[in-house]
Amino acid sequence: MDETLHGLSIRDNKIVIAVTSNGCTQAEHFRVDVVSGIAGFLVTVVRSQPDACKMTPHVQEFELEFPAQLHTKRFTVQNAFARGPRPLVQAEGESAQ
């Protein structure tokens, strides 16, 4: 399922995504799909495992491998982005307060 993103950036040759978590989301639950398009590559972040935990939903950042075929290439992110101000982000490995 295509994941709605709260943010996406490139840092240290990793794709950093900000997504909604219910407490059990892990980086391994996502993959980056890449297809070649007319104007460059099309990238979609896909959640492969749902988060069935019951914590209060919060935004959490995860680092994903940057696909080799994208280095020095243009790409377009196909995912929807959440509207409104970016909520407080919890980095991977931090505990919720």
Jmol script that loads the backbone (N, CA, C; Angstrom):
load data "model"
ATOM      1  N   MET A   1       0.843  -1.174   0.000  1.00  0.00           N
ATOM      2  CA  MET A   1       0.000   0.000   0.000  1.00  0.00           C
ATOM      3  C   MET A   1       0.892   1.243   0.000  1.00  0.00           C
ATOM      4  N   ASP A   2       0.603   2.192  -0.907  1.00  0.00           N
ATOM      5  CA  ASP A   2       1.345   3.454  -0.931  1.00  0.00           C
ATOM      6  C   ASP A   2       1.125   4.170   0.387  1.00  0.00           C
ATOM      7  N   GLU A   3       2.196   4.658   0.956  1.00  0.00           N
ATOM      8  CA  GLU A   3       2.137   5.307   2.266  1.00  0.00           C
ATOM      9  C   GLU A   3       1.979   6.816   2.102  1.00  0.00           C
ATOM     10  N   THR A   4       1.070   7.427   2.872  1.00  0.00           N
ATOM     11  CA  THR A   4       1.005   8.881   2.929  1.00  0.00           C
ATOM     12  C   THR A   4       2.203   9.354   3.739  1.00  0.00           C
ATOM     13  N   LEU A   5       2.951  10.296   3.183  1.00  0.00           N
ATOM     14  CA  LEU A   5       4.170  10.778   3.819  1.00  0.00           C
ATOM     15  C   LEU A   5       3.935  12.129   4.481  1.00  0.00           C
ATOM     16  N   HIS A   6       4.597  12.324   5.618  1.00  0.00           N
ATOM     17  CA  HIS A   6       4.609  13.636   6.275  1.00  0.00           C
ATOM     18  C   HIS A   6       5.856  14.402   5.870  1.00  0.00           C
ATOM     19  N   GLY A   7       6.796  13.702   5.281  1.00  0.00           N
ATOM     20  CA  GLY A   7       8.019  14.331   4.810  1.00  0.00           C
ATOM     21  C   GLY A   7       8.919  13.299   4.158  1.00  0.00           C
ATOM     22  N   LEU A   8       9.818  13.780   3.316  1.00  0.00           N
ATOM     23  CA  LEU A   8      10.809  12.932   2.669  1.00  0.00           C
ATOM     24  C   LEU A   8      12.020  13.794   2.390  1.00  0.00           C
ATOM     25  N   SER A   9      13.195  13.273   2.718  1.00  0.00           N
ATOM     26  CA  SER A   9      14.429  13.989   2.422  1.00  0.00           C
ATOM     27  C   SER A   9      15.515  12.977   2.102  1.00  0.00           C
ATOM     28  N   ILE A  10      16.609  13.482   1.572  1.00  0.00           N
ATOM     29  CA  ILE A  10      17.780  12.656   1.287  1.00  0.00           C
ATOM     30  C   ILE A  10      18.868  13.109   2.248  1.00  0.00           C
ATOM     31  N   ARG A  11      19.414  12.144   2.989  1.00  0.00           N
ATOM     32  CA  ARG A  11      20.449  12.458   3.985  1.00  0.00           C
ATOM     33  C   ARG A  11      21.449  11.311   4.030  1.00  0.00           C
ATOM     34  N   ASP A  12      22.732  11.626   3.844  1.00  0.00           N
ATOM     35  CA  ASP A  12      23.788  10.618   3.915  1.00  0.00           C
ATOM     36  C   ASP A  12      23.487   9.407   3.030  1.00  0.00           C
ATOM     37  N   ASN A  13      23.079   9.676   1.779  1.00  0.00           N
ATOM     38  CA  ASN A  13      22.757   8.621   0.813  1.00  0.00           C
ATOM     39  C   ASN A  13      21.664   7.672   1.300  1.00  0.00           C
ATOM     40  N   LYS A  14      20.735   8.183   2.081  1.00  0.00           N
ATOM     41  CA  LYS A  14      19.563   7.437   2.536  1.00  0.00           C
ATOM     42  C   LYS A  14      18.336   8.283   2.214  1.00  0.00           C
ATOM     43  N   ILE A  15      17.219   7.606   1.985  1.00  0.00           N
ATOM     44  CA  ILE A  15      15.941   8.298   1.888  1.00  0.00           C
ATOM     45  C   ILE A  15      15.354   8.303   3.292  1.00  0.00           C
ATOM     46  N   VAL A  16      15.067   9.489   3.802  1.00  0.00           N
ATOM     47  CA  VAL A  16      14.486   9.626   5.140  1.00  0.00           C
ATOM     48  C   VAL A  16      13.017   9.972   4.954  1.00  0.00           C
ATOM     49  N   ILE A  17      12.157   9.082   5.463  1.00  0.00           N
ATOM     50  CA  ILE A  17      10.717   9.311   5.354  1.00  0.00           C
ATOM     51  C   ILE A  17      10.146   9.599   6.737  1.00  0.00           C
ATOM     52  N   ALA A  18       9.123  10.436   6.772  1.00  0.00           N
ATOM     53  CA  ALA A  18       8.361  10.688   7.994  1.00  0.00           C
ATOM     54  C   ALA A  18       6.956  10.160   7.740  1.00  0.00           C
ATOM     55  N   VAL A  19       6.539   9.195   8.570  1.00  0.00           N
ATOM     56  CA  VAL A  19       5.252   8.510   8.382  1.00  0.00           C
ATOM     57  C   VAL A  19       4.516   8.416   9.707  1.00  0.00           C
ATOM     58  N   THR A  20       3.225   8.118   9.634  1.00  0.00           N
ATOM     59  CA  THR A  20       2.443   7.899  10.839  1.00  0.00           C
ATOM     60  C   THR A  20       2.730   6.513  11.393  1.00  0.00           C
ATOM     61  N   SER A  21       2.949   6.443  12.704  1.00  0.00           N
ATOM     62  CA  SER A  21       3.191   5.173  13.391  1.00  0.00           C
ATOM     63  C   SER A  21       2.208   5.053  14.550  1.00  0.00           C
ATOM     64  N   ASN A  22       1.773   3.827  14.807  1.00  0.00           N
ATOM     65  CA  ASN A  22       0.950   3.530  15.983  1.00  0.00           C
ATOM     66  C   ASN A  22       1.768   2.830  17.057  1.00  0.00           C
ATOM     67  N   GLY A  23       3.101   2.810  16.885  1.00  0.00           N
ATOM     68  CA  GLY A  23       3.985   2.251  17.893  1.00  0.00           C
ATOM     69  C   GLY A  23       4.791   1.049  17.466  1.00  0.00           C
ATOM     70  N   CYS A  24       4.416   0.391  16.385  1.00  0.00           N
ATOM     71  CA  CYS A  24       5.130  -0.825  15.960  1.00  0.00           C
ATOM     72  C   CYS A  24       5.791  -0.691  14.594  1.00  0.00           C
ATOM     73  N   THR A  25       5.721   0.470  13.986  1.00  0.00           N
ATOM     74  CA  THR A  25       6.302   0.655  12.665  1.00  0.00           C
ATOM     75  C   THR A  25       7.817   0.565  12.741  1.00  0.00           C
ATOM     76  N   GLN A  26       8.415  -0.122  11.767  1.00  0.00           N
ATOM     77  CA  GLN A  26       9.872  -0.253  11.663  1.00  0.00           C
ATOM     78  C   GLN A  26      10.286   0.043  10.232  1.00  0.00           C
ATOM     79  N   ALA A  27      11.542   0.421  10.045  1.00  0.00           N
ATOM     80  CA  ALA A  27      12.056   0.720   8.704  1.00  0.00           C
ATOM     81  C   ALA A  27      11.874  -0.465   7.765  1.00  0.00           C
ATOM     82  N   GLU A  28      11.983  -1.672   8.297  1.00  0.00           N
ATOM     83  CA  GLU A  28      11.866  -2.882   7.480  1.00  0.00           C
ATOM     84  C   GLU A  28      10.457  -3.073   6.915  1.00  0.00           C
ATOM     85  N   HIS A  29       9.501  -2.285   7.385  1.00  0.00           N
ATOM     86  CA  HIS A  29       8.128  -2.388   6.908  1.00  0.00           C
ATOM     87  C   HIS A  29       7.905  -1.604   5.615  1.00  0.00           C
ATOM     88  N   PHE A  30       8.968  -0.974   5.094  1.00  0.00           N
ATOM     89  CA  PHE A  30       8.853  -0.144   3.897  1.00  0.00           C
ATOM     90  C   PHE A  30       9.820  -0.608   2.825  1.00  0.00           C
ATOM     91  N   ARG A  31       9.417  -0.368   1.590  1.00  0.00           N
ATOM     92  CA  ARG A  31      10.323  -0.571   0.460  1.00  0.00           C
ATOM     93  C   ARG A  31      10.168   0.635  -0.461  1.00  0.00           C
ATOM     94  N   VAL A  32      11.176   0.854  -1.289  1.00  0.00           N
ATOM     95  CA  VAL A  32      11.149   1.938  -2.255  1.00  0.00           C
ATOM     96  C   VAL A  32      11.052   1.312  -3.643  1.00  0.00           C
ATOM     97  N   ASP A  33       9.923   1.521  -4.305  1.00  0.00           N
ATOM     98  CA  ASP A  33       9.736   1.027  -5.666  1.00  0.00           C
ATOM     99  C   ASP A  33      10.164   2.112  -6.643  1.00  0.00           C
ATOM    100  N   VAL A  34      10.908   1.718  -7.672  1.00  0.00           N
ATOM    101  CA  VAL A  34      11.410   2.662  -8.664  1.00  0.00           C
ATOM    102  C   VAL A  34      11.055   2.142 -10.055  1.00  0.00           C
ATOM    103  N   VAL A  35      10.450   3.004 -10.860  1.00  0.00           N
ATOM    104  CA  VAL A  35      10.204   2.672 -12.259  1.00  0.00           C
ATOM    105  C   VAL A  35      10.692   3.833 -13.122  1.00  0.00           C
ATOM    106  N   SER A  36      11.124   3.515 -14.317  1.00  0.00           N
ATOM    107  CA  SER A  36      11.609   4.530 -15.239  1.00  0.00           C
ATOM    108  C   SER A  36      10.423   5.190 -15.924  1.00  0.00           C
ATOM    109  N   GLY A  37      10.410   6.516 -15.916  1.00  0.00           N
ATOM    110  CA  GLY A  37       9.339   7.269 -16.554  1.00  0.00           C
ATOM    111  C   GLY A  37       9.895   8.145 -17.670  1.00  0.00           C
ATOM    112  N   ILE A  38       9.022   8.843 -18.367  1.00  0.00           N
ATOM    113  CA  ILE A  38       9.431   9.695 -19.491  1.00  0.00           C
ATOM    114  C   ILE A  38      10.357  10.822 -19.025  1.00  0.00           C
ATOM    115  N   ALA A  39      10.043  11.439 -17.882  1.00  0.00           N
ATOM    116  CA  ALA A  39      10.816  12.588 -17.401  1.00  0.00           C
ATOM    117  C   ALA A  39      11.757  12.211 -16.260  1.00  0.00           C
ATOM    118  N   GLY A  40      12.133  10.965 -16.163  1.00  0.00           N
ATOM    119  CA  GLY A  40      13.007  10.519 -15.080  1.00  0.00           C
ATOM    120  C   GLY A  40      12.394   9.323 -14.382  1.00  0.00           C
ATOM    121  N   PHE A  41      12.841   9.085 -13.169  1.00  0.00           N
ATOM    122  CA  PHE A  41      12.361   7.931 -12.419  1.00  0.00           C
ATOM    123  C   PHE A  41      11.162   8.311 -11.549  1.00  0.00           C
ATOM    124  N   LEU A  42      10.258   7.355 -11.370  1.00  0.00           N
ATOM    125  CA  LEU A  42       9.106   7.513 -10.483  1.00  0.00           C
ATOM    126  C   LEU A  42       9.352   6.644  -9.255  1.00  0.00           C
ATOM    127  N   VAL A  43       9.265   7.254  -8.083  1.00  0.00           N
ATOM    128  CA  VAL A  43       9.566   6.579  -6.824  1.00  0.00           C
ATOM    129  C   VAL A  43       8.300   6.525  -5.981  1.00  0.00           C
ATOM    130  N   THR A  44       8.026   5.342  -5.432  1.00  0.00           N
ATOM    131  CA  THR A  44       6.894   5.170  -4.525  1.00  0.00           C
ATOM    132  C   THR A  44       7.375   4.459  -3.272  1.00  0.00           C
ATOM    133  N   VAL A  45       7.088   5.033  -2.108  1.00  0.00           N
ATOM    134  CA  VAL A  45       7.374   4.380  -0.834  1.00  0.00           C
ATOM    135  C   VAL A  45       6.150   3.546  -0.481  1.00  0.00           C
ATOM    136  N   VAL A  46       6.389   2.245  -0.266  1.00  0.00           N
ATOM    137  CA  VAL A  46       5.302   1.302  -0.029  1.00  0.00           C
ATOM    138  C   VAL A  46       5.469   0.679   1.353  1.00  0.00           C
ATOM    139  N   ARG A  47       4.391   0.690   2.139  1.00  0.00           N
ATOM    140  CA  ARG A  47       4.397   0.003   3.435  1.00  0.00           C
ATOM    141  C   ARG A  47       4.002  -1.444   3.183  1.00  0.00           C
ATOM    142  N   SER A  48       4.870  -2.376   3.548  1.00  0.00           N
ATOM    143  CA  SER A  48       4.611  -3.790   3.285  1.00  0.00           C
ATOM    144  C   SER A  48       3.974  -4.505   4.468  1.00  0.00           C
ATOM    145  N   GLN A  49       3.979  -3.854   5.639  1.00  0.00           N
ATOM    146  CA  GLN A  49       3.386  -4.463   6.832  1.00  0.00           C
ATOM    147  C   GLN A  49       2.642  -3.391   7.619  1.00  0.00           C
ATOM    148  N   PRO A  50       1.357  -3.594   7.908  1.00  0.00           N
ATOM    149  CA  PRO A  50       0.607  -2.584   8.657  1.00  0.00           C
ATOM    150  C   PRO A  50       1.062  -2.513  10.114  1.00  0.00           C
ATOM    151  N   ASP A  51       0.806  -1.374  10.726  1.00  0.00           N
ATOM    152  CA  ASP A  51       1.122  -1.165  12.139  1.00  0.00           C
ATOM    153  C   ASP A  51      -0.176  -1.329  12.918  1.00  0.00           C
ATOM    154  N   ALA A  52      -0.346  -2.471  13.586  1.00  0.00           N
ATOM    155  CA  ALA A  52      -1.581  -2.782  14.309  1.00  0.00           C
ATOM    156  C   ALA A  52      -1.518  -2.405  15.786  1.00  0.00           C
ATOM    157  N   CYS A  53      -0.463  -1.732  16.216  1.00  0.00           N
ATOM    158  CA  CYS A  53      -0.355  -1.348  17.629  1.00  0.00           C
ATOM    159  C   CYS A  53      -1.386  -0.281  17.971  1.00  0.00           C
ATOM    160  N   LYS A  54      -1.558  -0.038  19.256  1.00  0.00           N
ATOM    161  CA  LYS A  54      -2.629   0.836  19.740  1.00  0.00           C
ATOM    162  C   LYS A  54      -2.134   2.130  20.383  1.00  0.00           C
ATOM    163  N   MET A  55      -0.843   2.481  20.208  1.00  0.00           N
ATOM    164  CA  MET A  55      -0.358   3.749  20.748  1.00  0.00           C
ATOM    165  C   MET A  55      -1.042   4.916  20.041  1.00  0.00           C
ATOM    166  N   THR A  56      -0.962   6.076  20.629  1.00  0.00           N
ATOM    167  CA  THR A  56      -1.451   7.277  19.967  1.00  0.00           C
ATOM    168  C   THR A  56      -0.670   7.463  18.676  1.00  0.00           C
ATOM    169  N   PRO A  57      -1.342   7.654  17.563  1.00  0.00           N
ATOM    170  CA  PRO A  57      -0.614   7.859  16.305  1.00  0.00           C
ATOM    171  C   PRO A  57       0.328   9.056  16.414  1.00  0.00           C
ATOM    172  N   HIS A  58       1.517   8.889  15.892  1.00  0.00           N
ATOM    173  CA  HIS A  58       2.522   9.946  15.902  1.00  0.00           C
ATOM    174  C   HIS A  58       3.356   9.808  14.637  1.00  0.00           C
ATOM    175  N   VAL A  59       4.085  10.845  14.300  1.00  0.00           N
ATOM    176  CA  VAL A  59       4.935  10.825  13.120  1.00  0.00           C
ATOM    177  C   VAL A  59       6.329  10.381  13.538  1.00  0.00           C
ATOM    178  N   GLN A  60       6.883   9.459  12.771  1.00  0.00           N
ATOM    179  CA  GLN A  60       8.204   8.925  13.073  1.00  0.00           C
ATOM    180  C   GLN A  60       9.022   8.888  11.787  1.00  0.00           C
ATOM    181  N   GLU A  61      10.322   9.169  11.905  1.00  0.00           N
ATOM    182  CA  GLU A  61      11.228   9.134  10.760  1.00  0.00           C
ATOM    183  C   GLU A  61      11.941   7.795  10.677  1.00  0.00           C
ATOM    184  N   PHE A  62      12.141   7.349   9.440  1.00  0.00           N
ATOM    185  CA  PHE A  62      12.885   6.119   9.176  1.00  0.00           C
ATOM    186  C   PHE A  62      13.824   6.354   8.008  1.00  0.00           C
ATOM    187  N   GLU A  63      14.996   5.733   8.070  1.00  0.00           N
ATOM    188  CA  GLU A  63      15.964   5.792   6.980  1.00  0.00           C
ATOM    189  C   GLU A  63      15.835   4.526   6.139  1.00  0.00           C
ATOM    190  N   LEU A  64      15.736   4.720   4.820  1.00  0.00           N
ATOM    191  CA  LEU A  64      15.656   3.617   3.882  1.00  0.00           C
ATOM    192  C   LEU A  64      16.845   3.700   2.928  1.00  0.00           C
ATOM    193  N   GLU A  65      17.240   2.574   2.391  1.00  0.00           N
ATOM    194  CA  GLU A  65      18.351   2.564   1.431  1.00  0.00           C
ATOM    195  C   GLU A  65      17.978   3.389   0.209  1.00  0.00           C
ATOM    196  N   PHE A  66      18.931   4.173  -0.252  1.00  0.00           N
ATOM    197  CA  PHE A  66      18.741   4.982  -1.459  1.00  0.00           C
ATOM    198  C   PHE A  66      19.023   4.084  -2.655  1.00  0.00           C
ATOM    199  N   PRO A  67      18.032   3.827  -3.515  1.00  0.00           N
ATOM    200  CA  PRO A  67      18.243   2.910  -4.639  1.00  0.00           C
ATOM    201  C   PRO A  67      19.389   3.366  -5.550  1.00  0.00           C
ATOM    202  N   ALA A  68      20.255   2.436  -5.892  1.00  0.00           N
ATOM    203  CA  ALA A  68      21.458   2.743  -6.676  1.00  0.00           C
ATOM    204  C   ALA A  68      21.127   3.428  -7.993  1.00  0.00           C
ATOM    205  N   GLN A  69      20.029   3.033  -8.650  1.00  0.00           N
ATOM    206  CA  GLN A  69      19.715   3.611  -9.955  1.00  0.00           C
ATOM    207  C   GLN A  69      19.315   5.082  -9.875  1.00  0.00           C
ATOM    208  N   LEU A  70      19.089   5.601  -8.661  1.00  0.00           N
ATOM    209  CA  LEU A  70      18.691   7.001  -8.517  1.00  0.00           C
ATOM    210  C   LEU A  70      19.858   7.950  -8.301  1.00  0.00           C
ATOM    211  N   HIS A  71      21.040   7.444  -8.004  1.00  0.00           N
ATOM    212  CA  HIS A  71      22.180   8.321  -7.761  1.00  0.00           C
ATOM    213  C   HIS A  71      22.404   9.211  -8.974  1.00  0.00           C
ATOM    214  N   THR A  72      22.461  10.495  -8.749  1.00  0.00           N
ATOM    215  CA  THR A  72      22.650  11.546  -9.758  1.00  0.00           C
ATOM    216  C   THR A  72      21.532  11.596 -10.796  1.00  0.00           C
ATOM    217  N   LYS A  73      20.367  11.065 -10.488  1.00  0.00           N
ATOM    218  CA  LYS A  73      19.236  11.079 -11.430  1.00  0.00           C
ATOM    219  C   LYS A  73      18.090  11.902 -10.858  1.00  0.00           C
ATOM    220  N   ARG A  74      17.259  12.408 -11.756  1.00  0.00           N
ATOM    221  CA  ARG A  74      16.023  13.091 -11.343  1.00  0.00           C
ATOM    222  C   ARG A  74      14.980  12.036 -11.030  1.00  0.00           C
ATOM    223  N   PHE A  75      14.170  12.310 -10.014  1.00  0.00           N
ATOM    224  CA  PHE A  75      13.064  11.405  -9.726  1.00  0.00           C
ATOM    225  C   PHE A  75      11.896  12.186  -9.142  1.00  0.00           C
ATOM    226  N   THR A  76      10.718  11.605  -9.287  1.00  0.00           N
ATOM    227  CA  THR A  76       9.487  12.184  -8.768  1.00  0.00           C
ATOM    228  C   THR A  76       8.889  11.213  -7.765  1.00  0.00           C
ATOM    229  N   VAL A  77       8.507  11.720  -6.608  1.00  0.00           N
ATOM    230  CA  VAL A  77       7.878  10.901  -5.580  1.00  0.00           C
ATOM    231  C   VAL A  77       6.387  10.835  -5.877  1.00  0.00           C
ATOM    232  N   GLN A  78       5.854   9.618  -5.981  1.00  0.00           N
ATOM    233  CA  GLN A  78       4.463   9.402  -6.344  1.00  0.00           C
ATOM    234  C   GLN A  78       3.515   9.408  -5.142  1.00  0.00           C
ATOM    235  N   ASN A  79       4.021   9.264  -3.940  1.00  0.00           N
ATOM    236  CA  ASN A  79       3.185   9.190  -2.738  1.00  0.00           C
ATOM    237  C   ASN A  79       2.449  10.504  -2.492  1.00  0.00           C
ATOM    238  N   ALA A  80       1.311  10.376  -1.828  1.00  0.00           N
ATOM    239  CA  ALA A  80       0.606  11.560  -1.328  1.00  0.00           C
ATOM    240  C   ALA A  80       1.345  12.073  -0.097  1.00  0.00           C
ATOM    241  N   PHE A  81       1.270  13.373   0.126  1.00  0.00           N
ATOM    242  CA  PHE A  81       1.847  13.981   1.320  1.00  0.00           C
ATOM    243  C   PHE A  81       0.725  14.518   2.187  1.00  0.00           C
ATOM    244  N   ALA A  82       0.855  14.334   3.508  1.00  0.00           N
ATOM    245  CA  ALA A  82      -0.142  14.833   4.456  1.00  0.00           C
ATOM    246  C   ALA A  82      -0.195  16.351   4.376  1.00  0.00           C
ATOM    247  N   ARG A  83      -1.376  16.900   4.501  1.00  0.00           N
ATOM    248  CA  ARG A  83      -1.558  18.348   4.453  1.00  0.00           C
ATOM    249  C   ARG A  83      -1.341  18.965   5.819  1.00  0.00           C
ATOM    250  N   GLY A  84      -1.086  20.251   5.813  1.00  0.00           N
ATOM    251  CA  GLY A  84      -0.965  20.991   7.059  1.00  0.00           C
ATOM    252  C   GLY A  84       0.457  21.043   7.564  1.00  0.00           C
ATOM    253  N   PRO A  85       0.644  21.674   8.714  1.00  0.00           N
ATOM    254  CA  PRO A  85       1.997  21.781   9.259  1.00  0.00           C
ATOM    255  C   PRO A  85       2.540  20.411   9.618  1.00  0.00           C
ATOM    256  N   ARG A  86       3.832  20.279   9.491  1.00  0.00           N
ATOM    257  CA  ARG A  86       4.480  19.009   9.816  1.00  0.00           C
ATOM    258  C   ARG A  86       4.438  18.811  11.332  1.00  0.00           C
ATOM    259  N   PRO A  87       3.880  17.688  11.793  1.00  0.00           N
ATOM    260  CA  PRO A  87       3.796  17.451  13.238  1.00  0.00           C
ATOM    261  C   PRO A  87       5.155  17.098  13.836  1.00  0.00           C
ATOM    262  N   LEU A  88       5.200  17.112  15.155  1.00  0.00           N
ATOM    263  CA  LEU A  88       6.396  16.724  15.875  1.00  0.00           C
ATOM    264  C   LEU A  88       6.833  15.343  15.430  1.00  0.00           C
ATOM    265  N   VAL A  89       8.105  15.206  15.112  1.00  0.00           N
ATOM    266  CA  VAL A  89       8.622  13.931  14.579  1.00  0.00           C
ATOM    267  C   VAL A  89       9.457  13.236  15.629  1.00  0.00           C
ATOM    268  N   GLN A  90       9.228  11.942  15.732  1.00  0.00           N
ATOM    269  CA  GLN A  90      10.022  11.097  16.628  1.00  0.00           C
ATOM    270  C   GLN A  90      11.001  10.326  15.762  1.00  0.00           C
ATOM    271  N   ALA A  91      12.293  10.475  16.007  1.00  0.00           N
ATOM    272  CA  ALA A  91      13.304   9.768  15.235  1.00  0.00           C
ATOM    273  C   ALA A  91      13.311   8.288  15.591  1.00  0.00           C
ATOM    274  N   GLU A  92      13.728   7.469  14.643  1.00  0.00           N
ATOM    275  CA  GLU A  92      13.796   6.027  14.858  1.00  0.00           C
ATOM    276  C   GLU A  92      14.641   5.738  16.090  1.00  0.00           C
ATOM    277  N   GLY A  93      14.134   4.890  16.965  1.00  0.00           N
ATOM    278  CA  GLY A  93      14.868   4.517  18.156  1.00  0.00           C
ATOM    279  C   GLY A  93      14.529   5.330  19.400  1.00  0.00           C
ATOM    280  N   GLU A  94      13.842   6.475  19.240  1.00  0.00           N
ATOM    281  CA  GLU A  94      13.436   7.285  20.393  1.00  0.00           C
ATOM    282  C   GLU A  94      12.145   6.716  20.962  1.00  0.00           C
ATOM    283  N   SER A  95      11.979   6.837  22.257  1.00  0.00           N
ATOM    284  CA  SER A  95      10.723   6.379  22.849  1.00  0.00           C
ATOM    285  C   SER A  95       9.740   7.543  22.921  1.00  0.00           C
ATOM    286  N   ALA A  96       8.452   7.224  22.826  1.00  0.00           N
ATOM    287  CA  ALA A  96       7.414   8.251  22.904  1.00  0.00           C
ATOM    288  C   ALA A  96       7.320   8.759  24.336  1.00  0.00           C
ATOM    289  N   GLN A  97       7.067  10.047  24.491  1.00  0.00           N
ATOM    290  CA  GLN A  97       6.961  10.659  25.817  1.00  0.00           C
ATOM    291  C   GLN A  97       5.540  10.599  26.295  1.00  0.00           C
TER     292      GLN A  97
END
end "model"
wireframe off; spacefill off
backbone 0.3
color backbone group
